């Protein structure tokens, strides 16, 4: 899995950095311009989650979705 940032230009998404291969399936999440506040406990949890992800300790999102689908 790869995360990339980009912008919409003339109705098309232009990705920063290395381009994706033709035919790659992508999911787009548009960032809101709104900000949000976290209480100290939430901020600590978020920072810990980011640290774990940076160390490769996260779960594969697709595997999690498959697991949840089997439970329904």
mmCIF file as Biopython writes it, N, C-alpha, C and O atoms, coordinates in Angstrom:
data_model
#
loop_
_atom_site.group_PDB
_atom_site.id
_atom_site.type_symbol
_atom_site.label_atom_id
_atom_site.label_alt_id
_atom_site.label_comp_id
_atom_site.label_asym_id
_atom_site.label_entity_id
_atom_site.label_seq_id
_atom_site.pdbx_PDB_ins_code
_atom_site.Cartn_x
_atom_site.Cartn_y
_atom_site.Cartn_z
_atom_site.occupancy
_atom_site.B_iso_or_equiv
_atom_site.auth_seq_id
_atom_site.auth_asym_id
_atom_site.pdbx_PDB_model_num
ATOM 1   N N  . UNK A ? 1  ? 0.850   -1.161  0.000   1.0 0.0 1  A 1 
ATOM 2   C CA . UNK A ? 1  ? 0.000   0.000   0.000   1.0 0.0 1  A 1 
ATOM 3   C C  . UNK A ? 1  ? 0.897   1.226   0.000   1.0 0.0 1  A 1 
ATOM 4   O O  . UNK A ? 1  ? 1.967   1.229   0.609   1.0 0.0 1  A 1 
ATOM 5   N N  . UNK A ? 2  ? 0.455   2.253   -0.681  1.0 0.0 2  A 1 
ATOM 6   C CA . UNK A ? 2  ? 1.227   3.486   -0.798  1.0 0.0 2  A 1 
ATOM 7   C C  . UNK A ? 2  ? 0.306   4.673   -0.581  1.0 0.0 2  A 1 
ATOM 8   O O  . UNK A ? 2  ? -0.820  4.678   -1.079  1.0 0.0 2  A 1 
ATOM 9   N N  . UNK A ? 3  ? 0.758   5.670   0.145   1.0 0.0 3  A 1 
ATOM 10  C CA . UNK A ? 3  ? -0.006  6.893   0.370   1.0 0.0 3  A 1 
ATOM 11  C C  . UNK A ? 3  ? 0.661   8.005   -0.418  1.0 0.0 3  A 1 
ATOM 12  O O  . UNK A ? 3  ? 1.882   8.156   -0.384  1.0 0.0 3  A 1 
ATOM 13  N N  . UNK A ? 4  ? -0.143  8.779   -1.125  1.0 0.0 4  A 1 
ATOM 14  C CA . UNK A ? 4  ? 0.393   9.883   -1.917  1.0 0.0 4  A 1 
ATOM 15  C C  . UNK A ? 4  ? -0.482  11.110  -1.719  1.0 0.0 4  A 1 
ATOM 16  O O  . UNK A ? 4  ? -1.643  11.005  -1.323  1.0 0.0 4  A 1 
ATOM 17  N N  . UNK A ? 5  ? 0.084   12.259  -1.996  1.0 0.0 5  A 1 
ATOM 18  C CA . UNK A ? 5  ? -0.633  13.524  -1.928  1.0 0.0 5  A 1 
ATOM 19  C C  . UNK A ? 5  ? -0.684  14.110  -3.323  1.0 0.0 5  A 1 
ATOM 20  O O  . UNK A ? 5  ? 0.245   13.941  -4.112  1.0 0.0 5  A 1 
ATOM 21  N N  . UNK A ? 6  ? -1.764  14.793  -3.622  1.0 0.0 6  A 1 
ATOM 22  C CA . UNK A ? 6  ? -1.883  15.413  -4.931  1.0 0.0 6  A 1 
ATOM 23  C C  . UNK A ? 6  ? -2.877  16.553  -4.907  1.0 0.0 6  A 1 
ATOM 24  O O  . UNK A ? 6  ? -3.396  16.925  -3.854  1.0 0.0 6  A 1 
ATOM 25  N N  . UNK A ? 7  ? -3.132  17.093  -6.063  1.0 0.0 7  A 1 
ATOM 26  C CA . UNK A ? 7  ? -4.099  18.184  -6.231  1.0 0.0 7  A 1 
ATOM 27  C C  . UNK A ? 7  ? -4.926  17.907  -7.475  1.0 0.0 7  A 1 
ATOM 28  O O  . UNK A ? 7  ? -4.496  17.201  -8.387  1.0 0.0 7  A 1 
ATOM 29  N N  . UNK A ? 8  ? -6.116  18.477  -7.490  1.0 0.0 8  A 1 
ATOM 30  C CA . UNK A ? 8  ? -6.960  18.385  -8.675  1.0 0.0 8  A 1 
ATOM 31  C C  . UNK A ? 8  ? -6.594  19.535  -9.597  1.0 0.0 8  A 1 
ATOM 32  O O  . UNK A ? 8  ? -6.620  20.698  -9.195  1.0 0.0 8  A 1 
ATOM 33  N N  . UNK A ? 9  ? -6.251  19.199  -10.848 1.0 0.0 9  A 1 
ATOM 34  C CA . UNK A ? 9  ? -5.908  20.186  -11.866 1.0 0.0 9  A 1 
ATOM 35  C C  . UNK A ? 9  ? -6.728  19.871  -13.105 1.0 0.0 9  A 1 
ATOM 36  O O  . UNK A ? 9  ? -6.628  18.778  -13.663 1.0 0.0 9  A 1 
ATOM 37  N N  . UNK A ? 10 ? -7.527  20.818  -13.527 1.0 0.0 10 A 1 
ATOM 38  C CA . UNK A ? 10 ? -8.407  20.618  -14.690 1.0 0.0 10 A 1 
ATOM 39  C C  . UNK A ? 10 ? -9.257  19.356  -14.543 1.0 0.0 10 A 1 
ATOM 40  O O  . UNK A ? 10 ? -9.475  18.629  -15.511 1.0 0.0 10 A 1 
ATOM 41  N N  . UNK A ? 11 ? -9.734  19.104  -13.318 1.0 0.0 11 A 1 
ATOM 42  C CA . UNK A ? 11 ? -10.615 17.966  -13.078 1.0 0.0 11 A 1 
ATOM 43  C C  . UNK A ? 11 ? -9.923  16.634  -12.926 1.0 0.0 11 A 1 
ATOM 44  O O  . UNK A ? 11 ? -10.591 15.612  -12.773 1.0 0.0 11 A 1 
ATOM 45  N N  . UNK A ? 12 ? -8.593  16.614  -12.963 1.0 0.0 12 A 1 
ATOM 46  C CA . UNK A ? 12 ? -7.838  15.365  -12.820 1.0 0.0 12 A 1 
ATOM 47  C C  . UNK A ? 12 ? -6.926  15.461  -11.612 1.0 0.0 12 A 1 
ATOM 48  O O  . UNK A ? 12 ? -6.447  16.542  -11.271 1.0 0.0 12 A 1 
ATOM 49  N N  . UNK A ? 13 ? -6.687  14.328  -10.965 1.0 0.0 13 A 1 
ATOM 50  C CA . UNK A ? 13 ? -5.817  14.304  -9.803  1.0 0.0 13 A 1 
ATOM 51  C C  . UNK A ? 13 ? -4.376  14.166  -10.269 1.0 0.0 13 A 1 
ATOM 52  O O  . UNK A ? 13 ? -4.035  13.225  -10.986 1.0 0.0 13 A 1 
ATOM 53  N N  . UNK A ? 14 ? -3.536  15.103  -9.863  1.0 0.0 14 A 1 
ATOM 54  C CA . UNK A ? 14 ? -2.115  15.078  -10.182 1.0 0.0 14 A 1 
ATOM 55  C C  . UNK A ? 14 ? -1.391  14.722  -8.890  1.0 0.0 14 A 1 
ATOM 56  O O  . UNK A ? 14 ? -1.448  15.464  -7.910  1.0 0.0 14 A 1 
ATOM 57  N N  . UNK A ? 15 ? -0.710  13.584  -8.899  1.0 0.0 15 A 1 
ATOM 58  C CA . UNK A ? 15 ? -0.049  13.059  -7.711  1.0 0.0 15 A 1 
ATOM 59  C C  . UNK A ? 15 ? 1.375   13.584  -7.626  1.0 0.0 15 A 1 
ATOM 60  O O  . UNK A ? 15 ? 2.101   13.617  -8.619  1.0 0.0 15 A 1 
ATOM 61  N N  . UNK A ? 16 ? 1.765   13.998  -6.412  1.0 0.0 16 A 1 
ATOM 62  C CA . UNK A ? 16 ? 3.144   14.419  -6.183  1.0 0.0 16 A 1 
ATOM 63  C C  . UNK A ? 16 ? 4.026   13.177  -6.090  1.0 0.0 16 A 1 
ATOM 64  O O  . UNK A ? 16 ? 3.570   12.129  -5.633  1.0 0.0 16 A 1 
ATOM 65  N N  . UNK A ? 17 ? 5.261   13.283  -6.511  1.0 0.0 17 A 1 
ATOM 66  C CA . UNK A ? 17 ? 6.204   12.169  -6.409  1.0 0.0 17 A 1 
ATOM 67  C C  . UNK A ? 17 ? 6.051   11.195  -7.558  1.0 0.0 17 A 1 
ATOM 68  O O  . UNK A ? 17 ? 5.594   11.548  -8.645  1.0 0.0 17 A 1 
ATOM 69  N N  . UNK A ? 18 ? 6.447   9.953   -7.289  1.0 0.0 18 A 1 
ATOM 70  C CA . UNK A ? 18 ? 6.425   8.911   -8.314  1.0 0.0 18 A 1 
ATOM 71  C C  . UNK A ? 18 ? 4.988   8.634   -8.764  1.0 0.0 18 A 1 
ATOM 72  O O  . UNK A ? 18 ? 4.100   8.513   -7.919  1.0 0.0 18 A 1 
ATOM 73  N N  . UNK A ? 19 ? 4.741   8.533   -10.062 1.0 0.0 19 A 1 
ATOM 74  C CA . UNK A ? 19 ? 3.386   8.249   -10.532 1.0 0.0 19 A 1 
ATOM 75  C C  . UNK A ? 19 ? 3.001   6.795   -10.259 1.0 0.0 19 A 1 
ATOM 76  O O  . UNK A ? 19 ? 3.859   5.923   -10.123 1.0 0.0 19 A 1 
ATOM 77  N N  . UNK A ? 20 ? 1.712   6.562   -10.182 1.0 0.0 20 A 1 
ATOM 78  C CA . UNK A ? 20 ? 1.201   5.199   -10.059 1.0 0.0 20 A 1 
ATOM 79  C C  . UNK A ? 20 ? 1.189   4.562   -11.440 1.0 0.0 20 A 1 
ATOM 80  O O  . UNK A ? 20 ? 1.095   5.255   -12.453 1.0 0.0 20 A 1 
ATOM 81  N N  . UNK A ? 21 ? 1.286   3.236   -11.475 1.0 0.0 21 A 1 
ATOM 82  C CA . UNK A ? 21 ? 1.219   2.527   -12.750 1.0 0.0 21 A 1 
ATOM 83  C C  . UNK A ? 21 ? -0.195  2.618   -13.307 1.0 0.0 21 A 1 
ATOM 84  O O  . UNK A ? 21 ? -1.163  2.673   -12.549 1.0 0.0 21 A 1 
ATOM 85  N N  . UNK A ? 22 ? -0.313  2.633   -14.631 1.0 0.0 22 A 1 
ATOM 86  C CA . UNK A ? 22 ? -1.634  2.620   -15.260 1.0 0.0 22 A 1 
ATOM 87  C C  . UNK A ? 22 ? -2.407  1.405   -14.773 1.0 0.0 22 A 1 
ATOM 88  O O  . UNK A ? 22 ? -1.858  0.308   -14.670 1.0 0.0 22 A 1 
ATOM 89  N N  . UNK A ? 23 ? -3.672  1.605   -14.478 1.0 0.0 23 A 1 
ATOM 90  C CA . UNK A ? 23 ? -4.524  0.520   -14.036 1.0 0.0 23 A 1 
ATOM 91  C C  . UNK A ? 23 ? -4.544  0.321   -12.524 1.0 0.0 23 A 1 
ATOM 92  O O  . UNK A ? 23 ? -5.307  -0.502  -12.018 1.0 0.0 23 A 1 
ATOM 93  N N  . UNK A ? 24 ? -3.707  1.071   -11.793 1.0 0.0 24 A 1 
ATOM 94  C CA . UNK A ? 24 ? -3.685  0.950   -10.332 1.0 0.0 24 A 1 
ATOM 95  C C  . UNK A ? 24 ? -5.015  1.425   -9.765  1.0 0.0 24 A 1 
ATOM 96  O O  . UNK A ? 24 ? -5.499  2.496   -10.130 1.0 0.0 24 A 1 
ATOM 97  N N  . UNK A ? 25 ? -5.608  0.636   -8.876  1.0 0.0 25 A 1 
ATOM 98  C CA . UNK A ? 25 ? -6.825  1.041   -8.192  1.0 0.0 25 A 1 
ATOM 99  C C  . UNK A ? 25 ? -6.440  1.915   -7.013  1.0 0.0 25 A 1 
ATOM 100 O O  . UNK A ? 25 ? -5.578  1.540   -6.218  1.0 0.0 25 A 1 
ATOM 101 N N  . UNK A ? 26 ? -7.071  3.080   -6.891  1.0 0.0 26 A 1 
ATOM 102 C CA . UNK A ? 26 ? -6.753  4.004   -5.815  1.0 0.0 26 A 1 
ATOM 103 C C  . UNK A ? 26 ? -8.029  4.414   -5.094  1.0 0.0 26 A 1 
ATOM 104 O O  . UNK A ? 26 ? -9.123  4.337   -5.654  1.0 0.0 26 A 1 
ATOM 105 N N  . UNK A ? 27 ? -7.882  4.844   -3.862  1.0 0.0 27 A 1 
ATOM 106 C CA . UNK A ? 27 ? -8.969  5.404   -3.075  1.0 0.0 27 A 1 
ATOM 107 C C  . UNK A ? 27 ? -8.612  6.847   -2.783  1.0 0.0 27 A 1 
ATOM 108 O O  . UNK A ? 27 ? -7.495  7.139   -2.356  1.0 0.0 27 A 1 
ATOM 109 N N  . UNK A ? 28 ? -9.544  7.743   -3.007  1.0 0.0 28 A 1 
ATOM 110 C CA . UNK A ? 28 ? -9.296  9.161   -2.817  1.0 0.0 28 A 1 
ATOM 111 C C  . UNK A ? 28 ? -10.035 9.631   -1.570  1.0 0.0 28 A 1 
ATOM 112 O O  . UNK A ? 28 ? -11.230 9.379   -1.417  1.0 0.0 28 A 1 
ATOM 113 N N  . UNK A ? 29 ? -9.327  10.307  -0.689  1.0 0.0 29 A 1 
ATOM 114 C CA . UNK A ? 29 ? -9.937  10.933  0.479   1.0 0.0 29 A 1 
ATOM 115 C C  . UNK A ? 29 ? -9.594  12.411  0.393   1.0 0.0 29 A 1 
ATOM 116 O O  . UNK A ? 29 ? -8.426  12.789  0.479   1.0 0.0 29 A 1 
ATOM 117 N N  . UNK A ? 30 ? -10.607 13.240  0.224   1.0 0.0 30 A 1 
ATOM 118 C CA . UNK A ? 30 ? -10.374 14.673  0.105   1.0 0.0 30 A 1 
ATOM 119 C C  . UNK A ? 30 ? -10.320 15.296  1.491   1.0 0.0 30 A 1 
ATOM 120 O O  . UNK A ? 30 ? -11.229 15.118  2.302   1.0 0.0 30 A 1 
ATOM 121 N N  . UNK A ? 31 ? -9.249  16.025  1.750   1.0 0.0 31 A 1 
ATOM 122 C CA . UNK A ? 31 ? -9.083  16.679  3.043   1.0 0.0 31 A 1 
ATOM 123 C C  . UNK A ? 31 ? -10.005 17.887  3.127   1.0 0.0 31 A 1 
ATOM 124 O O  . UNK A ? 31 ? -10.095 18.676  2.187   1.0 0.0 31 A 1 
ATOM 125 N N  . UNK A ? 32 ? -10.683 18.025  4.250   1.0 0.0 32 A 1 
ATOM 126 C CA . UNK A ? 32 ? -11.487 19.211  4.496   1.0 0.0 32 A 1 
ATOM 127 C C  . UNK A ? 32 ? -10.565 20.342  4.922   1.0 0.0 32 A 1 
ATOM 128 O O  . UNK A ? 32 ? -9.449  20.111  5.387   1.0 0.0 32 A 1 
ATOM 129 N N  . UNK A ? 33 ? -11.041 21.550  4.760   1.0 0.0 33 A 1 
ATOM 130 C CA . UNK A ? 33 ? -10.268 22.695  5.219   1.0 0.0 33 A 1 
ATOM 131 C C  . UNK A ? 33 ? -10.508 22.960  6.697   1.0 0.0 33 A 1 
ATOM 132 O O  . UNK A ? 33 ? -9.950  23.901  7.262   1.0 0.0 33 A 1 
ATOM 133 N N  . UNK A ? 34 ? -11.333 22.137  7.320   1.0 0.0 34 A 1 
ATOM 134 C CA . UNK A ? 34 ? -11.637 22.327  8.727   1.0 0.0 34 A 1 
ATOM 135 C C  . UNK A ? 34 ? -10.552 21.708  9.592   1.0 0.0 34 A 1 
ATOM 136 O O  . UNK A ? 34 ? -9.962  20.689  9.232   1.0 0.0 34 A 1 
ATOM 137 N N  . UNK A ? 35 ? -10.296 22.320  10.715  1.0 0.0 35 A 1 
ATOM 138 C CA . UNK A ? 35 ? -9.356  21.749  11.662  1.0 0.0 35 A 1 
ATOM 139 C C  . UNK A ? 35 ? -10.138 21.077  12.782  1.0 0.0 35 A 1 
ATOM 140 O O  . UNK A ? 35 ? -11.361 21.198  12.855  1.0 0.0 35 A 1 
ATOM 141 N N  . UNK A ? 36 ? -9.434  20.374  13.643  1.0 0.0 36 A 1 
ATOM 142 C CA . UNK A ? 36 ? -10.082 19.731  14.765  1.0 0.0 36 A 1 
ATOM 143 C C  . UNK A ? 36 ? -9.139  19.790  15.954  1.0 0.0 36 A 1 
ATOM 144 O O  . UNK A ? 36 ? -7.925  19.925  15.802  1.0 0.0 36 A 1 
ATOM 145 N N  . UNK A ? 37 ? -9.715  19.688  17.126  1.0 0.0 37 A 1 
ATOM 146 C CA . UNK A ? 37 ? -8.933  19.722  18.354  1.0 0.0 37 A 1 
ATOM 147 C C  . UNK A ? 37 ? -8.992  18.366  19.019  1.0 0.0 37 A 1 
ATOM 148 O O  . UNK A ? 37 ? -10.011 17.678  18.968  1.0 0.0 37 A 1 
ATOM 149 N N  . UNK A ? 38 ? -7.892  17.987  19.641  1.0 0.0 38 A 1 
ATOM 150 C CA . UNK A ? 38 ? -7.818  16.737  20.375  1.0 0.0 38 A 1 
ATOM 151 C C  . UNK A ? 38 ? -7.506  17.040  21.836  1.0 0.0 38 A 1 
ATOM 152 O O  . UNK A ? 38 ? -6.752  17.961  22.152  1.0 0.0 38 A 1 
ATOM 153 N N  . UNK A ? 39 ? -8.098  16.249  22.708  1.0 0.0 39 A 1 
ATOM 154 C CA . UNK A ? 39 ? -7.690  16.333  24.107  1.0 0.0 39 A 1 
ATOM 155 C C  . UNK A ? 39 ? -6.338  15.642  24.197  1.0 0.0 39 A 1 
ATOM 156 O O  . UNK A ? 39 ? -5.992  14.865  23.307  1.0 0.0 39 A 1 
ATOM 157 N N  . UNK A ? 40 ? -5.559  15.902  25.249  1.0 0.0 40 A 1 
ATOM 158 C CA . UNK A ? 40 ? -4.212  15.325  25.336  1.0 0.0 40 A 1 
ATOM 159 C C  . UNK A ? 40 ? -4.172  13.801  25.161  1.0 0.0 40 A 1 
ATOM 160 O O  . UNK A ? 40 ? -3.246  13.282  24.539  1.0 0.0 40 A 1 
ATOM 161 N N  . UNK A ? 41 ? -5.146  13.091  25.690  1.0 0.0 41 A 1 
ATOM 162 C CA . UNK A ? 41 ? -5.163  11.630  25.563  1.0 0.0 41 A 1 
ATOM 163 C C  . UNK A ? 41 ? -5.345  11.201  24.103  1.0 0.0 41 A 1 
ATOM 164 O O  . UNK A ? 41 ? -4.715  10.246  23.650  1.0 0.0 41 A 1 
ATOM 165 N N  . UNK A ? 42 ? -6.204  11.910  23.375  1.0 0.0 42 A 1 
ATOM 166 C CA . UNK A ? 42 ? -6.425  11.592  21.963  1.0 0.0 42 A 1 
ATOM 167 C C  . UNK A ? 42 ? -5.177  11.898  21.138  1.0 0.0 42 A 1 
ATOM 168 O O  . UNK A ? 42 ? -4.815  11.138  20.240  1.0 0.0 42 A 1 
ATOM 169 N N  . UNK A ? 43 ? -4.528  13.009  21.448  1.0 0.0 43 A 1 
ATOM 170 C CA . UNK A ? 43 ? -3.306  13.362  20.728  1.0 0.0 43 A 1 
ATOM 171 C C  . UNK A ? 43 ? -2.215  12.318  20.970  1.0 0.0 43 A 1 
ATOM 172 O O  . UNK A ? 43 ? -1.510  11.926  20.040  1.0 0.0 43 A 1 
ATOM 173 N N  . UNK A ? 44 ? -2.079  11.874  22.209  1.0 0.0 44 A 1 
ATOM 174 C CA . UNK A ? 44 ? -1.076  10.846  22.531  1.0 0.0 44 A 1 
ATOM 175 C C  . UNK A ? 44 ? -1.380  9.555   21.778  1.0 0.0 44 A 1 
ATOM 176 O O  . UNK A ? 44 ? -0.467  8.907   21.266  1.0 0.0 44 A 1 
ATOM 177 N N  . UNK A ? 45 ? -2.653  9.176   21.707  1.0 0.0 45 A 1 
ATOM 178 C CA . UNK A ? 45 ? -3.045  7.959   20.982  1.0 0.0 45 A 1 
ATOM 179 C C  . UNK A ? 45 ? -2.748  8.094   19.492  1.0 0.0 45 A 1 
ATOM 180 O O  . UNK A ? 45 ? -2.261  7.153   18.865  1.0 0.0 45 A 1 
ATOM 181 N N  . UNK A ? 46 ? -3.041  9.257   18.930  1.0 0.0 46 A 1 
ATOM 182 C CA . UNK A ? 46 ? -2.764  9.495   17.512  1.0 0.0 46 A 1 
ATOM 183 C C  . UNK A ? 46 ? -1.265  9.421   17.234  1.0 0.0 46 A 1 
ATOM 184 O O  . UNK A ? 46 ? -0.844  8.775   16.275  1.0 0.0 46 A 1 
ATOM 185 N N  . UNK A ? 47 ? -0.464  10.074  18.062  1.0 0.0 47 A 1 
ATOM 186 C CA . UNK A ? 47 ? 0.988   10.049  17.865  1.0 0.0 47 A 1 
ATOM 187 C C  . UNK A ? 47 ? 1.546   8.637   18.000  1.0 0.0 47 A 1 
ATOM 188 O O  . UNK A ? 47 ? 2.446   8.253   17.254  1.0 0.0 47 A 1 
ATOM 189 N N  . UNK A ? 48 ? 1.020   7.864   18.944  1.0 0.0 48 A 1 
ATOM 190 C CA . UNK A ? 48 ? 1.454   6.467   19.101  1.0 0.0 48 A 1 
ATOM 191 C C  . UNK A ? 48 ? 1.086   5.652   17.867  1.0 0.0 48 A 1 
ATOM 192 O O  . UNK A ? 48 ? 1.882   4.834   17.405  1.0 0.0 48 A 1 
ATOM 193 N N  . UNK A ? 49 ? -0.100  5.864   17.337  1.0 0.0 49 A 1 
ATOM 194 C CA . UNK A ? 49 ? -0.532  5.144   16.134  1.0 0.0 49 A 1 
ATOM 195 C C  . UNK A ? 49 ? 0.353   5.491   14.944  1.0 0.0 49 A 1 
ATOM 196 O O  . UNK A ? 49 ? 0.705   4.612   14.157  1.0 0.0 49 A 1 
ATOM 197 N N  . UNK A ? 50 ? 0.711   6.748   14.808  1.0 0.0 50 A 1 
ATOM 198 C CA . UNK A ? 50 ? 1.606   7.166   13.724  1.0 0.0 50 A 1 
ATOM 199 C C  . UNK A ? 50 ? 2.973   6.505   13.887  1.0 0.0 50 A 1 
ATOM 200 O O  . UNK A ? 50 ? 3.556   6.035   12.911  1.0 0.0 50 A 1 
ATOM 201 N N  . UNK A ? 51 ? 3.485   6.469   15.124  1.0 0.0 51 A 1 
ATOM 202 C CA . UNK A ? 51 ? 4.777   5.826   15.389  1.0 0.0 51 A 1 
ATOM 203 C C  . UNK A ? 51 ? 4.734   4.349   14.998  1.0 0.0 51 A 1 
ATOM 204 O O  . UNK A ? 51 ? 5.660   3.836   14.370  1.0 0.0 51 A 1 
ATOM 205 N N  . UNK A ? 52 ? 3.638   3.668   15.381  1.0 0.0 52 A 1 
ATOM 206 C CA . UNK A ? 52 ? 3.503   2.251   15.048  1.0 0.0 52 A 1 
ATOM 207 C C  . UNK A ? 52 ? 3.439   2.052   13.531  1.0 0.0 52 A 1 
ATOM 208 O O  . UNK A ? 52 ? 4.054   1.128   13.000  1.0 0.0 52 A 1 
ATOM 209 N N  . UNK A ? 53 ? 2.706   2.905   12.846  1.0 0.0 53 A 1 
ATOM 210 C CA . UNK A ? 53 ? 2.609   2.801   11.390  1.0 0.0 53 A 1 
ATOM 211 C C  . UNK A ? 53 ? 3.974   3.022   10.749  1.0 0.0 53 A 1 
ATOM 212 O O  . UNK A ? 53 ? 4.346   2.309   9.817   1.0 0.0 53 A 1 
ATOM 213 N N  . UNK A ? 54 ? 4.718   4.005   11.243  1.0 0.0 54 A 1 
ATOM 214 C CA . UNK A ? 54 ? 6.052   4.278   10.708  1.0 0.0 54 A 1 
ATOM 215 C C  . UNK A ? 54 ? 6.984   3.086   10.896  1.0 0.0 54 A 1 
ATOM 216 O O  . UNK A ? 54 ? 7.904   2.885   10.103  1.0 0.0 54 A 1 
ATOM 217 N N  . UNK A ? 55 ? 6.750   2.296   11.940  1.0 0.0 55 A 1 
ATOM 218 C CA . UNK A ? 55 ? 7.575   1.120   12.213  1.0 0.0 55 A 1 
ATOM 219 C C  . UNK A ? 55 ? 7.022   -0.144  11.546  1.0 0.0 55 A 1 
ATOM 220 O O  . UNK A ? 55 ? 7.558   -1.236  11.734  1.0 0.0 55 A 1 
ATOM 221 N N  . UNK A ? 56 ? 5.957   0.011   10.771  1.0 0.0 56 A 1 
ATOM 222 C CA . UNK A ? 56 ? 5.379   -1.137  10.077  1.0 0.0 56 A 1 
ATOM 223 C C  . UNK A ? 56 ? 4.577   -2.049  10.981  1.0 0.0 56 A 1 
ATOM 224 O O  . UNK A ? 56 ? 4.383   -3.220  10.653  1.0 0.0 56 A 1 
ATOM 225 N N  . UNK A ? 57 ? 4.105   -1.545  12.112  1.0 0.0 57 A 1 
ATOM 226 C CA . UNK A ? 57 ? 3.375   -2.381  13.060  1.0 0.0 57 A 1 
ATOM 227 C C  . UNK A ? 57 ? 1.860   -2.342  12.846  1.0 0.0 57 A 1 
ATOM 228 O O  . UNK A ? 57 ? 1.120   -2.979  13.594  1.0 0.0 57 A 1 
ATOM 229 N N  . UNK A ? 58 ? 1.397   -1.616  11.854  1.0 0.0 58 A 1 
ATOM 230 C CA . UNK A ? 58 ? -0.036  -1.509  11.606  1.0 0.0 58 A 1 
ATOM 231 C C  . UNK A ? 58 ? -0.596  -2.749  10.933  1.0 0.0 58 A 1 
ATOM 232 O O  . UNK A ? 58 ? 0.148   -3.618  10.477  1.0 0.0 58 A 1 
ATOM 233 N N  . UNK A ? 59 ? -1.910  -2.816  10.879  1.0 0.0 59 A 1 
ATOM 234 C CA . UNK A ? 59 ? -2.578  -3.921  10.199  1.0 0.0 59 A 1 
ATOM 235 C C  . UNK A ? 59 ? -2.879  -3.532  8.765   1.0 0.0 59 A 1 
ATOM 236 O O  . UNK A ? 59 ? -3.152  -2.366  8.478   1.0 0.0 59 A 1 
ATOM 237 N N  . UNK A ? 60 ? -2.833  -4.474  7.890   1.0 0.0 60 A 1 
ATOM 238 C CA . UNK A ? 60 ? -3.189  -4.258  6.494   1.0 0.0 60 A 1 
ATOM 239 C C  . UNK A ? 60 ? -4.685  -3.965  6.417   1.0 0.0 60 A 1 
ATOM 240 O O  . UNK A ? 60 ? -5.499  -4.765  6.877   1.0 0.0 60 A 1 
ATOM 241 N N  . UNK A ? 61 ? -5.042  -2.840  5.845   1.0 0.0 61 A 1 
ATOM 242 C CA . UNK A ? 61 ? -6.443  -2.432  5.768   1.0 0.0 61 A 1 
ATOM 243 C C  . UNK A ? 61 ? -7.307  -3.412  5.003   1.0 0.0 61 A 1 
ATOM 244 O O  . UNK A ? 61 ? -8.441  -3.678  5.401   1.0 0.0 61 A 1 
ATOM 245 N N  . UNK A ? 62 ? -6.788  -3.955  3.906   1.0 0.0 62 A 1 
ATOM 246 C CA . UNK A ? 62 ? -7.566  -4.905  3.114   1.0 0.0 62 A 1 
ATOM 247 C C  . UNK A ? 62 ? -7.817  -6.191  3.892   1.0 0.0 62 A 1 
ATOM 248 O O  . UNK A ? 62 ? -8.903  -6.765  3.810   1.0 0.0 62 A 1 
ATOM 249 N N  . UNK A ? 63 ? -6.821  -6.646  4.645   1.0 0.0 63 A 1 
ATOM 250 C CA . UNK A ? 63 ? -7.001  -7.845  5.466   1.0 0.0 63 A 1 
ATOM 251 C C  . UNK A ? 63 ? -8.040  -7.601  6.545   1.0 0.0 63 A 1 
ATOM 252 O O  . UNK A ? 63 ? -8.854  -8.478  6.833   1.0 0.0 63 A 1 
ATOM 253 N N  . UNK A ? 64 ? -8.019  -6.422  7.142   1.0 0.0 64 A 1 
ATOM 254 C CA . UNK A ? 64 ? -9.014  -6.083  8.158   1.0 0.0 64 A 1 
ATOM 255 C C  . UNK A ? 64 ? -10.416 -6.083  7.567   1.0 0.0 64 A 1 
ATOM 256 O O  . UNK A ? 64 ? -11.345 -6.605  8.183   1.0 0.0 64 A 1 
ATOM 257 N N  . UNK A ? 65 ? -10.582 -5.509  6.387   1.0 0.0 65 A 1 
ATOM 258 C CA . UNK A ? 65 ? -11.899 -5.493  5.748   1.0 0.0 65 A 1 
ATOM 259 C C  . UNK A ? 65 ? -12.384 -6.904  5.433   1.0 0.0 65 A 1 
ATOM 260 O O  . UNK A ? 65 ? -13.564 -7.207  5.611   1.0 0.0 65 A 1 
ATOM 261 N N  . UNK A ? 66 ? -11.478 -7.774  4.965   1.0 0.0 66 A 1 
ATOM 262 C CA . UNK A ? 66 ? -11.858 -9.161  4.687   1.0 0.0 66 A 1 
ATOM 263 C C  . UNK A ? 66 ? -12.296 -9.853  5.980   1.0 0.0 66 A 1 
ATOM 264 O O  . UNK A ? 66 ? -13.285 -10.586 5.996   1.0 0.0 66 A 1 
ATOM 265 N N  . UNK A ? 67 ? -11.551 -9.613  7.060   1.0 0.0 67 A 1 
ATOM 266 C CA . UNK A ? 67 ? -11.897 -10.210 8.354   1.0 0.0 67 A 1 
ATOM 267 C C  . UNK A ? 67 ? -13.268 -9.739  8.830   1.0 0.0 67 A 1 
ATOM 268 O O  . UNK A ? 67 ? -14.073 -10.538 9.309   1.0 0.0 67 A 1 
ATOM 269 N N  . UNK A ? 68 ? -13.527 -8.453  8.696   1.0 0.0 68 A 1 
ATOM 270 C CA . UNK A ? 68 ? -14.826 -7.925  9.118   1.0 0.0 68 A 1 
ATOM 271 C C  . UNK A ? 68 ? -15.951 -8.475  8.257   1.0 0.0 68 A 1 
ATOM 272 O O  . UNK A ? 68 ? -17.044 -8.733  8.759   1.0 0.0 68 A 1 
ATOM 273 N N  . UNK A ? 69 ? -15.698 -8.657  6.968   1.0 0.0 69 A 1 
ATOM 274 C CA . UNK A ? 69 ? -16.725 -9.192  6.067   1.0 0.0 69 A 1 
ATOM 275 C C  . UNK A ? 69 ? -17.071 -10.632 6.435   1.0 0.0 69 A 1 
ATOM 276 O O  . UNK A ? 69 ? -18.227 -11.038 6.320   1.0 0.0 69 A 1 
ATOM 277 N N  . UNK A ? 70 ? -16.094 -11.396 6.871   1.0 0.0 70 A 1 
ATOM 278 C CA . UNK A ? 70 ? -16.351 -12.793 7.272   1.0 0.0 70 A 1 
ATOM 279 C C  . UNK A ? 70 ? -17.205 -12.847 8.530   1.0 0.0 70 A 1 
ATOM 280 O O  . UNK A ? 70 ? -17.935 -13.817 8.735   1.0 0.0 70 A 1 
ATOM 281 N N  . UNK A ? 71 ? -17.129 -11.832 9.368   1.0 0.0 71 A 1 
ATOM 282 C CA . UNK A ? 71 ? -17.879 -11.834 10.619  1.0 0.0 71 A 1 
ATOM 283 C C  . UNK A ? 71 ? -19.336 -11.458 10.437  1.0 0.0 71 A 1 
ATOM 284 O O  . UNK A ? 71 ? -20.138 -11.642 11.353  1.0 0.0 71 A 1 
ATOM 285 N N  . UNK A ? 72 ? -19.695 -10.936 9.277   1.0 0.0 72 A 1 
ATOM 286 C CA . UNK A ? 72 ? -21.089 -10.512 9.061   1.0 0.0 72 A 1 
ATOM 287 C C  . UNK A ? 72 ? -21.898 -11.595 8.389   1.0 0.0 72 A 1 
ATOM 288 O O  . UNK A ? 72 ? -23.088 -11.407 8.133   1.0 0.0 72 A 1 
#
